[in-house]
Amino acid sequence: SATFRAAISSEAEITSIVLEYGNEQQTCGEVIAKAFPQFTPGKTVEAEWTWEMRQSGSLPPGAQLWWRWRITDANGQETVTEAKTATWLDDVHDWQTITNGDIVRLHWYEGDQAFAADLAKAAYDGLLFNETQSGLKAEAPIEIYIYASTDDLKDAILYEPSWTGGQAFPEQNIVILGISQSNLDWGRDAMVHELTHVLVGHLTFSCLGDVPTWLNEGLAVFSEGELDPDSERQLEDAIRDDTLLTVRSLSSGFSEVADKAYLSYSQSYSITKFLVETHGQEKMTSLLLSLQDGMTIDEALLQTYGFDVNGLENAWRMSIGAQPSSL
């Protein structure tokens, strides 16, 4: 929760107090929340209101809160205070910060400087890969918060899936991850994965449409590099056994069944890799910008590549030696 307090004095009796508040993020328009604290009218009053995030849902660690007070007196005179800001972050951990270039700001509290520098470099290299290979460029610094474990991470956010090990918040330019010093290899890949979601989210931000899951996750896995051996083997088995999932079925959320979920990620990687390596980075950027303009994925694919989702399915399957789709 966040509690806002104000002590206010006026020459005339204060009759109305409104708290206006929010957090800095990408939105489709100006979003201002309002609260109406209880108080006793008078020339000197105290106002207090608490934002209970167990009811509204929690902000990500590192989010920038802002607030101001709108005060009206008995003469109808309205006064609006200057906006103040604060970083929404726990004071349980002793947070430290390291930067890499002008686009990575990494915050951590457990592990030495070398641990943090390693992750900051992985983040910087991942952003560079995305810029050169997928046309995804960071336009502003990205704030990365590293928790020492997934348990610590889950303590910091509300109502997230139990398997969450990391999460991206493109609207606020924030990534949070639970990375222990013994799990650094996984951490580097997870870092790049989540950063890619931030980049995709920024480039395609729109109130008119969205990005299909296979493309969003495919770009994230593609940015990590080659598939791990187990994922590669599972994909090869699905190609051999003709058990690939259709591209259209991968457009919305992935299955919660583990095997299907893993295959969904591997296939999305393979589809995205096919588009980038066959048709080039510039067309991938054009595809994403078309989605930002509100086109459906079929319309965006047709405009960019000359085929729709079904055409993509057939071309991709042919490129990997799979059986043609029966759809």
VMD Tcl script that draws the C-alpha trace (Angstrom):
set ca {
  {0.00 0.00 0.00}
  {0.97 3.66 -0.42}
  {-0.33 6.31 1.98}
  {-0.61 9.96 0.94}
  {-0.81 12.67 3.61}
  {-1.12 16.44 3.48}
  {-1.39 19.26 6.04}
  {-3.16 22.22 4.40}
  {-3.81 25.76 5.59}
  {-5.93 28.46 3.97}
  {-7.28 31.95 4.80}
  {-10.77 30.68 3.96}
  {-12.39 27.45 5.10}
  {-11.29 24.43 3.06}
  {-14.37 22.63 1.71}
  {-13.00 20.10 -0.79}
  {-9.83 18.02 -1.09}
  {-9.15 15.69 -4.00}
  {-6.03 13.55 -4.38}
  {-5.02 13.03 -8.01}
  {-2.48 10.29 -8.56}
  {-1.08 7.71 -10.96}
  {2.14 6.20 -12.27}
  {4.30 7.18 -15.21}
  {3.68 4.81 -18.11}
  {2.65 4.57 -21.75}
  {-1.11 5.04 -22.06}
  {-3.66 5.62 -24.82}
  {-4.54 8.95 -23.22}
  {-4.11 10.91 -20.00}
  {-5.03 8.71 -17.05}
  {-5.66 10.44 -13.73}
  {-7.05 8.55 -10.77}
  {-8.86 10.48 -8.05}
  {-9.43 9.83 -4.36}
  {-11.59 11.78 -1.93}
  {-10.13 11.62 1.59}
  {-12.39 12.23 4.56}
  {-11.65 15.42 6.53}
  {-13.29 18.02 8.75}
  {-13.69 21.37 6.93}
  {-11.66 24.21 8.41}
  {-8.87 26.68 7.73}
  {-6.25 24.12 8.75}
  {-6.91 20.50 7.88}
  {-5.09 17.20 7.54}
  {-5.92 14.75 4.76}
  {-4.86 11.15 4.36}
  {-5.67 8.39 1.88}
  {-4.20 4.91 1.33}
  {-3.86 3.19 -2.04}
  {-4.49 -0.49 -1.25}
  {-2.83 -2.47 -4.02}
  {-4.24 -5.76 -2.80}
  {-7.49 -4.43 -4.25}
  {-6.20 -2.67 -7.36}
  {-3.27 -4.94 -8.24}
  {0.33 -4.05 -7.55}
  {2.61 -1.83 -9.57}
  {5.95 -3.31 -10.65}
  {8.96 -2.54 -8.48}
  {10.60 0.63 -9.75}
  {7.38 2.23 -11.01}
  {7.29 6.00 -10.65}
  {4.32 7.20 -8.59}
  {3.08 10.77 -8.94}
  {0.46 12.70 -7.01}
  {-0.94 16.17 -6.37}
  {-3.70 17.72 -4.27}
  {-6.64 19.75 -5.64}
  {-8.04 21.99 -2.90}
  {-11.15 24.22 -2.96}
  {-12.10 26.78 -0.30}
  {-15.42 28.31 0.70}
  {-14.90 31.20 -1.76}
  {-14.65 28.79 -4.66}
  {-10.91 29.35 -5.00}
  {-9.19 26.20 -6.34}
  {-5.53 25.44 -5.74}
  {-3.57 22.59 -7.33}
  {-0.26 21.66 -5.72}
  {2.83 20.81 -7.73}
  {3.08 17.11 -8.57}
  {5.44 15.03 -6.48}
  {6.99 11.69 -7.40}
  {8.38 8.64 -5.63}
  {9.81 5.28 -6.71}
  {7.63 2.32 -5.77}
  {10.25 -0.01 -4.29}
  {10.63 -1.97 -1.07}
  {12.99 -0.81 1.67}
  {13.60 -4.40 2.84}
  {16.61 -4.89 0.56}
  {19.79 -2.80 0.35}
  {19.50 -1.88 -3.33}
  {22.58 -0.98 -5.36}
  {22.74 0.28 -8.96}
  {25.10 -0.31 -11.87}
  {24.82 1.04 -15.42}
  {26.07 -0.14 -18.80}
  {26.04 2.44 -21.56}
  {23.14 4.86 -21.41}
  {20.36 2.27 -21.80}
  {20.86 -0.25 -18.96}
  {20.27 0.57 -15.28}
  {20.52 -2.62 -13.21}
  {19.48 -2.69 -9.55}
  {20.44 -5.59 -7.24}
  {20.99 -6.29 -3.55}
  {22.69 -9.70 -3.26}
  {25.94 -10.71 -4.94}
  {29.17 -8.87 -5.65}
  {29.94 -6.21 -8.24}
  {31.13 -8.83 -10.73}
  {27.73 -10.59 -10.55}
  {25.90 -7.35 -11.32}
  {28.38 -6.34 -14.04}
  {27.94 -9.74 -15.73}
  {24.15 -9.31 -15.88}
  {24.40 -5.67 -16.98}
  {26.69 -6.71 -19.85}
  {24.27 -9.49 -20.84}
  {21.50 -6.90 -20.92}
  {23.55 -4.47 -23.02}
  {24.62 -7.20 -25.46}
  {21.02 -8.41 -25.75}
  {19.79 -4.91 -26.58}
  {22.54 -4.55 -29.18}
  {21.57 -7.90 -30.75}
  {17.93 -6.83 -30.93}
  {18.84 -3.55 -32.58}
  {21.02 -5.12 -35.26}
  {19.14 -8.38 -35.89}
  {15.47 -7.50 -35.27}
  {15.38 -3.73 -35.63}
  {14.26 -3.28 -32.01}
  {15.95 -0.27 -30.40}
  {15.76 0.98 -26.83}
  {14.72 4.64 -26.93}
  {15.14 5.24 -23.17}
  {17.00 3.60 -20.27}
  {15.46 0.33 -19.08}
  {15.29 -0.27 -15.34}
  {16.15 -3.87 -14.36}
  {15.51 -5.15 -10.82}
  {17.28 -8.36 -9.83}
  {15.86 -10.28 -6.89}
  {18.07 -12.90 -5.28}
  {15.53 -15.70 -5.83}
  {12.15 -16.36 -7.38}
  {10.67 -16.45 -3.86}
  {11.92 -12.90 -3.22}
  {10.50 -11.90 -6.59}
  {7.06 -13.30 -5.76}
  {7.07 -11.42 -2.46}
  {7.47 -8.17 -4.38}
  {4.45 -8.49 -6.70}
  {0.84 -9.56 -6.32}
  {-1.31 -12.02 -8.25}
  {1.35 -13.38 -10.60}
  {1.62 -17.04 -11.73}
  {3.50 -19.30 -9.33}
  {6.05 -20.17 -12.04}
  {7.04 -16.57 -12.70}
  {10.83 -16.17 -12.77}
  {10.85 -12.87 -14.59}
  {8.48 -10.35 -16.06}
  {8.57 -7.39 -18.43}
  {6.53 -4.21 -18.04}
  {6.89 -2.39 -21.38}
  {4.59 0.48 -20.38}
  {7.00 1.44 -17.58}
  {10.32 0.37 -19.16}
  {10.90 -2.11 -16.32}
  {12.11 -5.71 -16.11}
  {12.12 -7.76 -12.90}
  {13.89 -11.11 -12.49}
  {14.70 -13.59 -9.75}
  {18.33 -14.63 -10.37}
  {20.56 -16.36 -7.86}
  {24.35 -16.33 -8.19}
  {24.25 -20.09 -8.83}
  {21.83 -19.67 -11.75}
  {23.68 -17.06 -13.76}
  {23.52 -18.86 -17.11}
  {19.74 -19.01 -16.97}
  {19.68 -15.44 -15.74}
  {21.55 -14.06 -18.74}
  {19.09 -15.67 -21.18}
  {16.04 -14.69 -19.12}
  {17.33 -11.12 -18.97}
  {17.55 -10.82 -22.75}
  {14.16 -12.54 -23.16}
  {12.34 -10.05 -20.92}
  {14.18 -7.05 -22.36}
  {12.97 -8.08 -25.81}
  {9.38 -7.99 -24.56}
  {9.97 -4.39 -23.43}
  {11.33 -3.45 -26.86}
  {8.48 -5.15 -28.73}
  {5.93 -3.59 -26.42}
  {7.32 -0.12 -27.02}
  {7.59 -0.42 -30.79}
  {4.09 -1.88 -31.21}
  {2.27 0.11 -28.50}
  {-1.20 0.86 -29.82}
  {-4.78 1.21 -28.65}
  {-5.96 -0.37 -31.90}
  {-4.48 -3.88 -31.96}
  {-1.92 -6.21 -30.45}
  {0.96 -8.54 -31.25}
  {0.28 -12.29 -31.59}
  {1.93 -14.37 -28.90}
  {4.00 -16.41 -31.35}
  {5.66 -13.22 -32.66}
  {6.20 -11.62 -29.25}
  {7.62 -14.78 -27.67}
  {9.40 -15.79 -30.87}
  {11.38 -12.56 -30.94}
  {12.19 -12.95 -27.23}
  {13.53 -16.50 -27.66}
  {15.31 -15.56 -30.91}
  {17.17 -12.81 -29.03}
  {18.57 -15.42 -26.61}
  {20.45 -17.18 -29.41}
  {20.11 -20.82 -30.48}
  {17.56 -23.13 -28.87}
  {18.82 -25.26 -26.01}
  {19.36 -28.97 -26.93}
  {16.17 -30.19 -25.21}
  {13.99 -27.63 -26.98}
  {15.69 -28.36 -30.31}
  {15.08 -32.08 -29.82}
  {11.41 -31.54 -28.97}
  {10.94 -29.39 -32.07}
  {12.62 -31.99 -34.28}
  {10.39 -34.71 -32.80}
  {7.28 -32.64 -33.55}
  {8.45 -32.11 -37.14}
  {9.13 -35.83 -37.57}
  {5.87 -36.96 -35.93}
  {3.77 -34.28 -37.64}
  {2.56 -32.92 -34.27}
  {3.44 -29.26 -34.79}
  {0.94 -26.73 -33.50}
  {-0.65 -24.40 -36.05}
  {0.56 -20.82 -36.24}
  {-2.97 -19.54 -35.62}
  {-3.23 -21.59 -32.43}
  {-0.11 -19.80 -31.18}
  {-1.59 -16.35 -31.67}
  {-3.17 -16.15 -28.21}
  {-1.87 -17.37 -24.84}
  {0.15 -20.57 -24.74}
  {-1.06 -23.82 -23.16}
  {-0.52 -24.35 -19.43}
  {0.41 -27.98 -20.17}
  {4.20 -28.02 -19.84}
  {5.07 -30.02 -22.99}
  {2.76 -27.95 -25.18}
  {4.05 -24.72 -23.64}
  {7.69 -25.66 -24.32}
  {6.84 -26.63 -27.90}
  {4.95 -23.34 -28.32}
  {8.08 -21.38 -27.43}
  {10.30 -23.50 -29.68}
  {7.93 -23.20 -32.63}
  {7.56 -19.46 -32.13}
  {11.34 -19.17 -32.22}
  {11.51 -21.21 -35.42}
  {8.78 -19.17 -37.14}
  {10.36 -15.86 -36.17}
  {13.83 -17.02 -37.16}
  {12.44 -18.03 -40.57}
  {10.97 -14.56 -41.11}
  {14.12 -12.70 -40.01}
  {16.69 -14.89 -41.76}
  {14.70 -15.38 -44.97}
  {13.26 -11.91 -45.45}
  {15.55 -9.65 -43.39}
  {15.45 -7.38 -40.36}
  {13.87 -4.41 -42.14}
  {10.76 -6.38 -43.04}
  {10.43 -7.57 -39.44}
  {10.46 -3.94 -38.32}
  {7.83 -3.13 -40.97}
  {5.65 -5.98 -39.72}
  {5.78 -4.68 -36.16}
  {5.02 -1.11 -37.24}
  {2.02 -2.36 -39.22}
  {0.68 -3.97 -36.05}
  {1.23 -0.67 -34.24}
  {-0.95 0.98 -36.90}
  {-3.80 -1.34 -35.92}
  {-3.61 -3.92 -38.70}
  {-4.54 -7.51 -37.96}
  {-1.71 -10.02 -38.20}
  {-3.13 -11.29 -41.52}
  {-3.20 -7.76 -42.96}
  {0.26 -6.94 -41.63}
  {1.78 -10.14 -43.04}
  {0.14 -9.59 -46.44}
  {1.41 -6.01 -46.64}
  {4.93 -6.92 -45.53}
  {5.58 -10.38 -47.00}
  {2.77 -11.02 -49.45}
  {1.22 -13.91 -47.50}
  {-1.23 -14.19 -44.58}
  {-0.99 -16.49 -41.54}
  {-1.93 -19.56 -43.60}
  {0.69 -18.62 -46.19}
  {3.25 -18.18 -43.43}
  {2.34 -21.60 -42.07}
  {2.99 -23.25 -45.43}
  {6.21 -21.36 -46.18}
  {7.65 -21.97 -42.70}
  {6.76 -25.69 -42.73}
  {8.40 -26.10 -46.14}
  {11.56 -24.37 -44.88}
  {11.98 -26.81 -41.96}
  {11.02 -29.95 -43.88}
  {7.69 -30.46 -42.12}
  {4.50 -31.90 -43.59}
  {2.14 -29.29 -45.13}
  {-0.63 -28.11 -42.86}
  {-3.95 -29.90 -43.23}
  {-5.81 -26.59 -42.69}
}
mol new
graphics top color blue
foreach p $ca { graphics top sphere $p radius 0.5 }
foreach p [lrange $ca 0 end-1] q [lrange $ca 1 end] { graphics top cylinder $p $q radius 0.2 }
display resetview
